[in-house]
Amino acid sequence: METVIINNCKFLFDKEATANYVTEFNAPCDCAYCRNYYKAVQSVPAVIDFLNTFGVNVNRPEECMEWDTDFEEKTLWYNVWYSVSGEAEQSVTVRLSPDATAEISPPDGRSPNTWHDDNYFLICLDMHLPWVLDEDIDQLRVPEKKSILKRVADLFKR
């Protein structure tokens, strides 16, 4: 086990076990949001270095969730969770860059994948990243929903 102290909080972790952690829960996703995250996060060395400290594979999060998109600015806000084999007695939040924070915490009922057989803790990244894929960001737009009255009116226009 290795030890790291962050903001006076001690975290014990097994870097090799974390690096070798592969399950159906952290298999890489091929959706546009995730593909963008995997590529865009590479341009934030502080995040990559932080995750590497624990042996985390950046392309194998437990959950990668986009929670807002600015289509005009072509940016997205993400929450991304990673598992680390080890122990965390309390939570701590660290600013990694102007657009990225990491919360290290023991698992709780709100955490993704609480089915580990061993001791683990979570790193949750909160990040604001640019759209970097060679695809149109507008593919992410949710179609506008029409009211039932509008749909009925459209039927009579035909």
N, C-alpha and C positions, 0 to 999 in steps of 0.2 A: 504494500500500500504506500502511496505517496501522500504527501500533505501539502496543502497550499493554504495560506492565510490571506483572507481578503477582508478588508475593513474590520480587523480584529476578530473575524469569524474563521474557525478552523474547519477545513474540509478534507476528509480522508477519501482517497479514491484509488481505484485500480485502473491505471491507464491502458494496460494491455487488454483487460476484460472489456473495457469500454470500447476500444478500437475494434474488437472482435464481435461486438454485440450486433447481431443481425436477426431480425424477426420479420414476420409479415407486417408488423406495425410500422417498421421504419424502412420498408422497401421504398426506393425512389419512386416518386409519382411523375407521371408524364403530362399532367395538365399544364396549361399555359402559365398559371400563377406560380406553380412550383418550378417549372423550367426557368422562369424569369428569376425567381429567388436564387436557385442554384448558381446561375450565371452572375447575377448582380452582386451577390454577397462576396464574390471573389475580389471585388474592387474595394472591399473594406478590410484591410489587413489586420486592424485591431480585433475584429470579430474572429477572423480565421485564426490568428495567434491565440486568442483566448480559448477558443474551442480546442485547438491543438494541445494546449496545456493539459487538458483532461483526456485527450485521446479521442475526442469526438470527431466523427466523419460528418462534415458539413452537409453532405448529400443524403444523409440518413436520419432526418428528424423523425420523432414520434408523430409529430403533427406540424404542418405548415399551413397557416391560415392567413389569408389576406382579409383584412377587415375594412379597408377603404381604398378607393382608387380615385385619383385626380386625373381625369382624362385629358384636361387641357395642359396640365404640367407634365403629364405622362409619368406619374409616380404612384407607388403603392405603399400601403402600411401593412406590415406583417407582424404576427405573433408566431414564433417558431419554438417548439419544445424539443429538447434533446435529453436522453437518459444518460446518466453517468453512474457506473458501478462504484458504490461507496456510501459514505454517510455524511449527512448534513444535519446538524443539530438545530440550526435556525436559518432563516432566510436573510439574504442580503442582496441589495441591488447595486449594480456597478454601471457607470456610464462608460461605454467603450469608444464612442465617437459622438459627434454632434447629433447624428441620426440613429444611434443604436444604444440600447441599454440591455443588460442581462440581469435577470433575477435568478439567483441560485436558491433552491428551496427543497425541503423534504417533500415527498409526494403528498397530495391531499385529494379530497374527493373531486376537485375541479380539474385534476391533472389527467392528461391523456395517458393511456396504457398503464393501468394500475395492476397489471397481472404479472409483474416480475416475480421470479422465485427467489431472488437474492436482494441484498440491500442496494438501494439506488437513491439518487436524488435527481432533480431536474434542473435544467438550465432553460429558462424561457427568454428568448430574445424578442425585443420590441424594436422593430426597425422600419425606417422610411427609406425605400430604395427606388431608383429609377427603373423605368421599363427599358430593357436592353435587348430584347429579342428582335430579330429581323422579321417581325410579324406586326400586323396592325393591332394596336392596343384596343381598338374599338371592338374587336372580337369578344372582349370581356363584358361589353355592355349587356345589361339585362333588358330584354324587350319590354317596351311599355305595355302594361296591362290595360285592357279596355274594360270599361264597366259593362255589365250585362245589357244595359240600355243602349250603349253605343254599338255593341255587337248586333243587337236586334235591329237597330236602325240601319246598320251596314247591310244586313240581309235584304232589307227592302229597297236598297239603292241598286241592287243587281238587276 
